[in-house]
Amino acid sequence: MDDDGILLSVKNLSTHFFTEDGIAKAVQDVSFSIKKSKTFALVGESGCGKSVTALSIMRLVPEPPGKIVAGKIIFEGRDLSVLSEKQMRSVRGNKIAMIFQEPMTSLNPVYTVGNQIVEAIKLHQKKSTSQAWADAVGMLRKVGIADPERRINEYPHQLSGGMRQRVMLAMAVSCEPALLIADEPTTALDVTIQAQILDLLDELQKQNGMSILLITHDLGIVAERADSVAVMYASRIVEVADSQSLFAEPLHPYTQGLLKSLPRLGFSGRRLQTISGNVPEPLRFPAGCKFHPRCPVGCNDKRCQTVEPKLRNVKGGRYVACWYAKEYEEK
């Protein structure tokens, strides 16, 4: 991929978990790049490896049992995978920040939200306590929390789900990171609050020029918000494209299945199409293409059952890993 304007480049990343039952290969040979000031979406069903990819970038995979066994994570010219924990702490929360899908379990229940935001600011900005508190109040106001001077002294359980997610966002962007990883940031919220949080992300991105790695299973959000998309299935990326091309012409059968499962205007009364079966467990991945047991076109093809296709650049910066993609065969 072209390195021009690239902020983060993940190259052949593999993260495994070594358990008593065997090696769970949660992420295998994953590669993608995120451009500066752009939104890159990582999509797929639950259990496909999206969150483990994000935790690997942040170097937050618990060791043991997890371990990054291969690959590089190049951020602003440095390989994060080889940094010491001390060096990584200067990047994590400062240059790269992350918000999680359930803020109630991410915020510390015994500290006020103000204390938690101030801690992040003082750790990376080296500001005085009074200045850090003033900045924290300003951040709460910036993310749309009314009466921030009062709310800053409240505990997480005193806030609604939407307000807790705003606090997490305030904490994440308090140091103006170059990259924000948003892992299912709207899953626990109702649709009205979802739209508000996403609009807020867009606004903060424009103000700070930060890049966003958006991890989600909601293709509606991806269509509206993402510049580029990677589709992930059973530990591997199976398709990469710009958002417009992906929705106009999906190449991989899994991507096609995901798009067919979306509700559409004018189709009321018709049953939504589904992808049969489930994502396989990392300890029991099938041989060959991991999607072939669920694939409507390659399920009986011996090549699909025995040889796993590699992610390949097929046309105009589009990548796909499928024996049945016409462009793949032409290479």
Sequence and secondary structure as in RCSB ss.txt:
>XXXX:A:sequence
MDDDGILLSVKNLSTHFFTEDGIAKAVQDVSFSIKKSKTFALVGESGCGKSVTALSIMRLVPEPPGKIVAGKIIF
EGRDLSVLSEKQMRSVRGNKIAMIFQEPMTSLNPVYTVGNQIVEAIKLHQKKSTSQAWADAVGMLRKVGIADPER
RINEYPHQLSGGMRQRVMLAMAVSCEPALLIADEPTTALDVTIQAQILDLLDELQKQNGMSILLITHDLGIVAER
ADSVAVMYASRIVEVADSQSLFAEPLHPYTQGLLKSLPRLGFSGRRLQTISGNVPEPLRFPAGCKFHPRCPVGCN
DKRCQTVEPKLRNVKGGRYVACWYAKEYEEK
>XXXX:A:secstr
   TTEEEEEEEEEEEEEETTEEEEEEEEEEEEEETT EEEEE  TTSSHHHHHHHHHT S TTTEEEEEEEEEE
TTEEGGGS HHHHHTTBTTTEEEE S HHHHS TTS HHHHHHHHHHHHH   HHHHHHHHHHHHHHTT SSHHH
HTTS GGGS HHHHHHHHHHHHHTT  SEEEEESTTTTS HHHHHHHHHHHHHHHHHH  EEEEEES HHHHHHH
 SEEEEEETTEEEEEEEHHHHHHS  SHHHHHHHHTS  TT TTS      S    GGG  SSSTTTTT TTTTT
 HHHHH     EEEETTEEE  TT HHHHH 
